[in-house]
Amino acid sequence: MAQPKLAEQPNSMKIKSIEELNAFRQEILSLQDPARPTVIVCHGTGCLANGSPKVSEALRKTIAKAGFQAKVMPGIKTTGCHGFCSRGPLVIVKPYGLFYQRVKAGDAEEIVNTTLLKGEPVERLLYKDPKTKEPIALEKEIPFYKFQQRVVLRNIGKVDPMDIRDTIAAGGYQALARAMTSLTPDEVISQVEKSGLRGRGGAGFPTGRKWRSAVAAIKKKGGPVYVVCNGDEGDPGAFMDRTIMEGDPHAVLEGMIIGAYALGCHQGYIYVRAEYPIAIKHLIIAMDQARSLGLLGQNILGTGFDFDIQINRGAGAFVCGESTALFTSLEGRAGEPRPKYVRSVEEGLWGKPTVLNNVESWANVPVIIEKGADWYAGIGVPTSTGTKVFSLVGKVNNVGLVEVPMGIPLVKIIEEIGGGVPGGKPFKAVQTGGPSGGCIPYTLKDVAVDFDSLTKAGSMMGSGGMIVMDRRDCVVDVACYFLKFLEEESCGKCLPCRLGVTRMREMLDTFSKGQGSKQDLEDLMSLAQAIQDGSLCALGGSAPNPVLTTVKYFREEYLAHIEQQRCPAGVCKDLITYQIDPEKCTGCMLCARNCPQKCIQGEKKKPHRIETEKCIRCGICLDNCKFEAVQVS
Amino acid sequence: MKEHVDIDDIIERYPGKPESLIFLLQDIQAAYNYVSPEAMTLVCDHVGVPLTQAYAVATFYQSFSLEPKGEHEIRVCLGTACHLKGAGRIVSELERRLGIKAGETTKDLKYSLDTVNCLGACALAPVSVVDSDYQPNTTTPKLVKLLDKLASE
């Protein structure tokens, strides 16, 4: 039974004090029965694409049809991403904590009959441990969840992001009320400083110090001051910000309102990628609901403090994640960065003092105020406190979003939470930090995952993308991929980035064709150094990182391309040939029928053969073969 | 097909200030699938920026198109996870089949093919979006089948 949405309530009330907030929360909680079964369906992007709307619809219908209002009254709730995207659509049944994976609409009846009526699990929908093959019934016991520590993601997968009442029941806006009624703005900043929170957007600048310097700048230059949330998650392979905005938009808003209170700011902006329509929708709904309760807008919580937020959609430019480019874009112009002689806290948006923090950083703020700076600083390691959300993707069994305390060994994330590489082989490398980061080889598997240790290893935290590569992935190809990406995304304003990155990409292109020399490799390294030193903004400054780390850790593989015209991973098109294993080929004809070159010969039910001289190595035969008969050598 | 929206109605949505430029171009792009020269002039008059600046913006950001787009839009994600799982091969095959390069539209205005840097749906890699439907674990055979279906509609 769904609770009435705020919009349906007549005379929506304004909350005017912490007491009223608590009373409202008690009222919502009193309408809930913790023992009452609730069916939670994940509506994160991954599950949506895999058909979760059909699942929730079927469950809703079946529950209504069963008509057991009087007996058990099951509720159904759609939430943000639970993180375990590769297993979607996901369904969790509370209060038992039962976890069902890959649920289809047709399973609704069995879930209702077996679990809701009899309280028993539906065996076939349970997660099975890939090693022991034993089913695991409870969410909290699945290794993917067991080793995580969910601080930022605490509400995601529990609350309905489109109903503020759910968030308030879960403790949302408590920190805001506490900050505004019992802490001075200065004390709020002190708490953030003491917590040790470092910016989660990548560079890891201490958030409290940033706020403190903004206060100094305002004193010196006068207001107004702006707070901005960077939701332009352009890093390929990262989706933590998307998940936070979609699954718990109120955490972002609450963090920003607390920040605005601390800084005396009255206008905020959230810059969101246009590729994230659900995030934009949920943020807009959340803002409307917060406004109608008096938690955002004029006279927040009856304190006389005014603050409102505007959402700007990005228009598809990676460089707009860079602070000065983002401000330029907010001002309505082409998002070109400008030199940072003066920092944004002094001259940011419209030339005014501006505090820009990333989505995950803002979402951390309420927890710090609510549970205290000391509690927060106790998580992680002394120089990197708290937790970090990573998107674990690539050649790993458990693909999804994970939140772990800072300082955890890399191998623990990949092997225990991620379940290792398919096939059980060790991973080859992990690419962290997106195009600005680097590759960490298996030999450094025990490296602690925190800001400083990753930088020492030649990579960086970045926004938190973690792309696992196995022996079938070529480092020359990956480095080339990132450079191609950056070449396209460079704004072109400064020469080192505009020409340098292109030249680096051209050199890698020749390597992947089996051309070039050892000297070229040396030249590439010195060019990389020059680009690092001479670029205007962080896009160019960090562009050489993927090249520098892969050459550092995988020089042999580069040499194999240059000197032996060989791609050990079997990726670089010009250096490989496709063959059909006659043992495995069943003669199904699928490859021959789909080959654009018509260069696959053979009769039905007899092994086929590829004419290598005509083959353009498009890989379509590989994609089509169901018997793994097509091989690359 | 999209509903017809009057351009004046779009322009009235935002105040006539330079910072409204991107918002307006986005709404026009969404309504018409591209920004026509006429629309560009109207927007510039409204927000008070020179045409050169509006073109600088429209050509800088990836989401604006100055050419009409096709009836069906195919976007293939080229994020890192998708790249590792063979998204590049999918793009090449689509380019071959449709006879256009990524970023172009077929002559009959039936299909537009684009690549996108990351959709943030890495668990579904390789992923593509046809019109507005996500296609998880895209393979060329699956996509070709879908295109054939669209063509016959």
Interface residues (C-beta under 8 A of the other chain):
Chain A: T45 G46 L48 A49 N50 C85 S86 G88 E233 G234 D235 P236 G237 A238 F239 R242 R273 A274 E275 Y276 N312 R313 G314 A315 G316 A317 F318 S329 L330 E331 G332 R333 A334 G335 E336 S391 V393 G394 K395 V399 G400 Q431 G434 G465 I467 M469 D473 V478 Y481 F482 F485 E489 C491 N594 P596 C618 G619 I620 D623 N624
Chain B: K17 P18 E19 S20 L21 I22 F23 L25 Q26 V47 V49 Q53 A56 V57 F60 Y61 Q62 S63 F64 L78 G79 T80 A81 H83 L84 G86 R89 S92 E93 R96 V116 N117 C118 L119 G120 A121 C122 A123 L124 A125 V127 Y134 Q135 P136 T139 T140 P141
